[in-house]
Amino acid sequence: MPQYDVAILSDLRYPGGNSASIVAEVRAQAAAGLSTVLCHLPSPHLKHARPFQERIVACLREGLADLAHDDGAEISARVLLIRQPRIFTEEPAAVPRIRAGHTIVVLNQPPGDERHAQCYYVFDEVRERVERLFGAAAVWAPISTQVRDNVLQVAPSAALPDTDWHEIIDVADWQVEHRREPDGVPVIGRHGRPDPVKWPRDPAELLQAYPDSPDFKVRILGGGEIGVHRLGRTPRSWDVVEFGAESPRDFLAGLDFFVYFHDPVWKEAFGRTILEAMASGVPVIVGPHFRAIFGEAAIYCEPAGVREVVRRLHHDRDAYDAQVERARRFVTGSFGSASHIARLASLGVMPRDLRKPSRPFRVARPAKRVLLVGDDVARFKAIARRLPQGLEAVVVGTASIAEAHEAGLLTEYLPGAADLGVPAAHWPAFVKDRLCHLVELYGPRAVLVGGLPHDGILGAIEQTPATRWLWLRPAMWRRGTGGGWAARGLSFAGILEPGEFAAAGDEGWTTTSRHGVSTVDPITDLPARIARRAGDHTLLCRGVEAALPGFRPVSVSVPDELGEVTAAVSRADYTSFHELLGARVPTVFVPDPAACDDELARARFAAAAGVALYATDDEAAGAELERLADPAVRESLSRRCAELSPGNGAGDAAAWLAGFCRGRHEEVDRAGSR
């Protein structure tokens, strides 16, 4: 079990300050020779799918931190930092096992605001849940006096440390060498994630802070559409830039003043964007309530005073420069990386150069990488989760890259011809160059190609002869199609074919092209055991629109949730077919006749085996779906699925891939699997 200096537990998808703070601490720790592991715990209030924040991904890609895998293995760390208390407003479905010498809950958001003291989370409920999961010795550390005051308002007996766990920033990363030359019109600006509470509610105050006047220019990076909506128009002086369209550092380099005012009911926990502006050399104008955090480093006024402050400093360059230097000294001394390393040292986590010579230093980064190329993300996820420790997957894909992000996998984007705006004939050359670059960048022990090995992939194989290229080859082709791909298998060091429950009904070309092919059970990301749970009647639709009276429509984001589905109607694509059978969900399969694989053969075989129903048109599908309303029919199908369980070959597939990464091939083909 690896021993880390610091483990950081959070939802790694959060935009804005939460992710920026994590990245700042990771980089400071890496610079001090400290090892870090990031642990992802989905927040209940981030309902829709979204990838890991790109700055988090960059840290992982650069090897500055490890990513904890979702395999139940225990993690050991000297210090555990838990960020964003709202993660624990509900009971988590699964919690990483972390053993730590110290546990710090960083309160980077207050429980409530001026409307309700606990509208974001109930402090005592969150505290009870965290201490039950991670121990009663957890220290609750607010990041500012605002958060501290709010917590003590709702929980007067809470034992908080004397000092705040303040934010940090690498001043050198934000310092701008070449600022815009001042001219007759000062440029006011702000940046941040789009959120209504981050903007003044009163249109009059909004225009006081961000004037609609030819005497000022206003630039907004992120959230400008909120201000426009509240005003009912776009002021002529405003330049609204979409969040993420410019880097914050480059954006700040074009400002003369950073002005930040928000909804009066909102309690800003800290104001990380204010720190970033100060570090970049932009004078900051904010409301008086920030004085407790930033002292003399900022300029304080109400929105009505912004114009006067801007005019005065814009014409008095000596005062302007003095304010810039005062803020930079303040940020460096109070919020620089050294302050974070010092507080870790107070917990016994010493920087590398202060450790005893007899204590070996271990760099915490993945020892080996494998590239998984294509949009076969469902099977990639299943395999990646089961790779042995020290072997990490990087998914290189196009359409499904967000799904891979959501699963916590490292990713690289491989744009399609349409994304690039190039003719289809030019795309293979781009793919070849892109894959060759990624092979050079990651030095992978192997590259596993899912789907079809088109010309761009073959070109990359020819250009990188020292790399082991493998093929995750699909079976169950429609009769008479796809045979031209068979000869391309000769370009690969190994071929793995995911098993098919309906293999006996397969009439495609892969049934006769068997040289060098290994086969495992059907590859899914289902857990080892999935319990069927009774409840209200639910209907899952995958690729098919349907309704059943008395059944509530549901969606399933992860295979683990299939145990709660009463019935389903679905296409017979590989993943849906094997997940639903493996989870014993009574299903009507409606095959897509235009699919590359033989969905009709799958559906017919499943019906003949008594594990599912099938239909080939809307009328028949409606009739078969009505049959699923009968509990006896559902029970019979579910019981038959259990009797004929197709198994899960994801673990064997991971072992097969790992065998090539060790430089030898471990044969896992099974007699009788075909």
Sequence and secondary structure as in RCSB ss.txt:
>XXXX:A:sequence
MPQYDVAILSDLRYPGGNSASIVAEVRAQAAAGLSTVLCHLPSPHLKHARPFQERIVACLREGLADLAHDDGAEI
SARVLLIRQPRIFTEEPAAVPRIRAGHTIVVLNQPPGDERHAQCYYVFDEVRERVERLFGAAAVWAPISTQVRDN
VLQVAPSAALPDTDWHEIIDVADWQVEHRREPDGVPVIGRHGRPDPVKWPRDPAELLQAYPDSPDFKVRILGGGE
IGVHRLGRTPRSWDVVEFGAESPRDFLAGLDFFVYFHDPVWKEAFGRTILEAMASGVPVIVGPHFRAIFGEAAIY
CEPAGVREVVRRLHHDRDAYDAQVERARRFVTGSFGSASHIARLASLGVMPRDLRKPSRPFRVARPAKRVLLVGD
DVARFKAIARRLPQGLEAVVVGTASIAEAHEAGLLTEYLPGAADLGVPAAHWPAFVKDRLCHLVELYGPRAVLVG
GLPHDGILGAIEQTPATRWLWLRPAMWRRGTGGGWAARGLSFAGILEPGEFAAAGDEGWTTTSRHGVSTVDPITD
LPARIARRAGDHTLLCRGVEAALPGFRPVSVSVPDELGEVTAAVSRADYTSFHELLGARVPTVFVPDPAACDDEL
ARARFAAAAGVALYATDDEAAGAELERLADPAVRESLSRRCAELSPGNGAGDAAAWLAGFCRGRHEEVDRAGSR
>XXXX:A:secstr
  EEEEEEEE TT  THHHHHHHHHHHHHHHTT  EEEEE   TT  S     HHHHHHHHTTSSEE  SS   E
EEEEEEEE GGGGSS  SS   EEEEEEEEEE S S  SS TTSS  HHHHHHHHHHHH TT EEEESSHHHHHH
HHHH TT    SS       HHHH  SS     SS EEEEE    GGGS SSHHHHHHHS  STT EEEEES HH
HHHHHHTS  TTEEEE TTSS HHHHHHT SEEEE   TT   S  HHHHHHHHHT  EEE GGGHHHHGGGSEE
  GGGHHHHHHHHHH HHHHHHHHHHHHHHHHHHHSHHHHHHHHHTTT   GGGS TTS     S SEEEEEESS
 HHHHHHHHTTS TTEEEEEEESTTHHHHHHTT EEEE   HHHHT  GGGHHHHHHHHHHHHHHHH  SEEEEE
S   HHHHHHHHH TTS EEEE    B TTSSGGGGGGGGGSSEEEEE  TTGGG  SGGGT  TTEEEES    
  S       S EEEEESS    TT EEE  SSGGGGGG SEEEE   HHHHHHHHHTT  EEE   TTSSB HH
HHHHHHHHHTS EE SSHHHHHHHHHHTTSHHHHHHHHHHHHHT     HHHHHHHHHHHHTTS      TT  
